[in-house]
Amino acid sequence: MKTVGNNIWEELGRREAMIRNEYAKKRIALKPGQGLALALEESNALAANLKSTKSASDAAVQEAVQALHVIYSIADSIELCLNSGLDITRQLSQMATGTTDFGTPTRKNSRIYFKDFEYELFIASCLIRRGLKPEFLEDRSDPIGEMSVEGILIECKHPNSTGQIEDNISKFARNLRAAGKFGIFAIAVEDAHHLGDHGTFATVLDHHVWLEAKRDEMESVGLGIVTFASKFENILGLILTQSIVQIVGGNTGMSRLGNSLLFERPAQDLTTARMIAEVFNPHPVIYSQEDAGLIGHGPPATQV
């Protein structure tokens, strides 16, 4: 975790204030009791070294850790997007609603807006950090993706379950085909795979055992998603990411990992698609329908 002057609390306070100021400048109200407002309140108290009025408990510790790392991380995405000249008013407005609990699916009939729209900023910031210039699409009805890079469209989805993913891919492919465009489909997998079901691990070994079981699950589901998406010629590749806050052996952190894959499309120039994919995996796997053994999907594994 990078800080200014090696003072994490000072930097947390700066980031918390930056987010609040951006909301104030855009006249977007933070909604009391919602995830972002609660995380900002907790971060403000941590930065100011205010004594908590809550009773000491594992849940209270996890809440504080969650707030610290989520605010620290999203502030990075927000600043990168703002400094690149992107208008992120729409994303900030929608992020005021919803939970910040990465890895925990939102309850039925509840709004998941925070993680949906934060994911757009996260993907854009990853691209910006690597020298690419994403542009958010102007059509707010979201018919064909969230952003483009040199003409390649990127659809960003933060599904609540694995069952939603194929439907999302099909819709994206139909819209690409109708528009005569090509794109890459990005998926945040943490909620669909319930990666938030275990937030604290006593030892690194305990965490490793849990993670291996999750990786097996993600591998099984992921292979099916890759095979399904490969059938749509207008989809050039997939981006898969996972974001999770955990306490392992007394150490805390927010892990944001990525992986990517490109499909064999002999008739298409994959230069830009490869540059996008390499942001999330320096060596993206090339999937060949003739040799499915080259899938190499696996769990997200590259820090982004």
N, C-alpha and C positions, 0 to 999 in steps of 0.2 A: 504494500500500500504506500503510495507516494504522498508525502506531506510537505508543506512549506515549513522550513526551519525545524524539521523533524518533530514538530509538535502536532500530534494528531488531533488534539482537542481544539487547538487554535484553528486548524484547517477545517475541522468539522463545523465549527462555528461560522467560518467564512462561507462554506458551501451552503449551510442551512440558510444564512442570511441572503445569499445570492438567489436561491430558489424563491424565497419569500418576496424579494425585491422584484424578480421577474414576473411573478404572479400579480404583484401590485401594479407594476408598469402596464401590464396588459389588462388590468381591471378584471381579473378572474378571481372569483371568491374561492378560498379554500373551504371545503365543507367539513364542519366540525364532526368528529366521530368517525370520519372516513380514514382510510389507510394513510394517505399522504399527510393529512393534517396531524394525525397522531404521531407519525414518524418524525415530522418536523418538531413537534412539541417535545418529544423524547430527546431528540438530538440537541435541541436548544438547551435542555436541562443538563445533558451530559457535558456539552461544551462549556457551560457556565459553572459546572461542578456543583449543581444544586442537589441537595439531599432529597432522595425520593421519598414520597409520602406513602408509597405502597409497601405492603409487608414483604419481607424478603422471601423469595421463592424461586424455584427453577424457571417458572413461567415468566416472572418479572425479569430475570436475567436474560432469558431468550428474547423478550420483547425489546430490551435495551440494545442487545447485540444486533437484532434485526434492524432496528431504526438506524443505528450508527452506520452499518454497512450499506443499507439501501440508500440512504441519503447521500452518503459518500459516493456511491457508484452512479446514481442518476444525475448528480450534479456534474459529474465528468461528462456524461452524454449530452446534457443540456448545454454546457459551455462550448463543447466542440461544435455542436450544431449551430449555436448562435454565432460563434466566431467565424463560421463558414458562410454566414449570411442567410441561412435557412429560416423561413418563417415557421415557427413551431407553436403558434398560438392555438391551433386546433388540438394538437397533442396535449399541451399543458391543460387546456380546458377539460378534456376528457379524463386526464389523469387525476383530477380532483375527486373522482368517484372510484370506489373500489378498494380492494384489499392489496396490501403490499407483501402478502405472505407467498413468496415464490415457492412453488412446489406443492402448494395446497389448493386443489380445485375449488373454485367458487361454488357456493351452494346454489342449487337449482333456483331459477328465477331471480338470482342476484346479478348485479352488474359486475363485470370483470374489467371495466374500462382501464383502470390504472395499468395493469400488466399488458393489456392489448396495445395501448398507445405508447407506453414506455418502451415497448419492444421495437416500435418503429424508430424511436430516437436512438436506441442502443445499436440497431443494425446500421443506421445512418452514421453514427459516430465511429463505429468500427471501420467503415469504408473511408470516412474522412481521415482517420488516423493513418491510413495507409496511402493517402495521397489521391484518392478517388473523389469525385464530385457528384454525390447523389442529389437529385432534385425531387422534391415531393410533388406528386401529381396534383394539378389544380382542381380536378373534378372531385368534389368532396363526397360524391355518391359512391366512391370506391368501386367502380365496376371492373377494374382490371389491375389492381395492385396499388401499393402505397408510394413507390418511388421509382425513379429510373436512373441508370448510369449509362451514358453514351447510347441511349436507345434500348438498352436491355431493361425490362420491367422487373421489379421485385415485389412479390407478394409476401407480407409478413403476417403470420398467424401464431396465436398463443392459445392452442386448443385446450379445452377442459377435459377432453378424453381422446383416446386414440381413434375412436369411432368417427370423430368429426373430420379427420385429416383427409381421407380419400374424397369425401364430398367437396372439401375446400380445393383440393387439387383439380378435381374434375371441372369445377366452376372456373377456376383460373385458366385452365387449358381451353375451355370453350370461349372465354372472352378474348384470350390471346389470338385464337384462330380467327374469330370474327373480325378482329382489328388488324390482322396480318402482322402481329408482333411476336416477339420471343421473350421469354422470361425465366426467372429463377424463383423457386418457391422456398421461403425461409420458415422454419418451424421451431418454436421454443417448446421443448419437450418436458419441462419440469413438472407442470401441473398434470399433464396427461399420464405421467408415470408416477405421480404421487411422491416426488423426491423430497417433499417436506415432511414425510411421515416420521422422520427420526432426526431431530435437530441437534441432539447432544450425544457425543460418544466419549466414554471414559478413556479409551485408548485409540491409538492409530489402528491397531489390529481390529478392534471392534468396527471401526469405520470401514476398513478394507473388506471385511466379511459382508457387511451390508451393501457396499458399493458393487461388489462382484455379482451379487444376486440381482441388483438393479440393472447392471450392464447386460446380463443374460436376457432379462426382460426387454430392454431397449433394443438389443440386437435382433431378437425374434420379431418384434413389431416393425423395426426399421427395415429389415430385409423385404418385408411385404410392401411397405410404403415405396421403397426404391423401385421394386419391380412394377408396381402399379403406375408410378409416375413416368417410368421409362417408355410407356406406350404412347405418350402424348408428345408428338414431334415438336410442338412449340415450346415445350419446357426443356430448357437446356441443362438444368442442374438443380440440386437441392442444397440448402444450407440448414444445418441442424445445430441448435445451441441449447445449453442448459445453464440455468442460474439458480444458485441455492446458497443460503446463509446457514452455516453450521458451526458448532463448537466441537472441536476434536482434541481430546487430551488437554483441555484447558486453553487451547488456542482458538481464536475466532477468525472468521473470514467470510467473504462473499466470493464464491467461485463462479466465474462466467466463462464457460468453455464452448468451443465450437468445432465443427467438422463440416466438410463439404464434399460434394460429388458432382461430376459432370457426366452427361450422357453422350455416347457416340452419336454425333450428328454430322455425317460426312458432307452433307450439302450446305452446312452452315459454318461461318467463320466464328470460332469460339474464343477469339482473342480477348474480347471484353469480358465474356462470361468467365474465362479462366482468371482474369485479374480479380474479379469479384470473389470467385471461389477461393483463391489463394489467401484472401484476407482471413478466412476461417479455417484454413488448412493449407500450409505452405506447399503441400503436395496432394492436391485433390485427386481422389480416385476417379478413373475413367471407367464408367460402366458400359460393358458390351453385352448386348442381348445374346450374342453368340457364345459368350463365355461368362455366365453368371457368377463364376468363381472369382471374378475381378471386382465384385461388389465392394468388399472390404469396408462395409459401412461402420460397424462398431459404434461405441458410444462417443459423444463429443469428447475430444481429448486435448485440444489446443487452447491455451489461454488467450482470450481476446479482450 
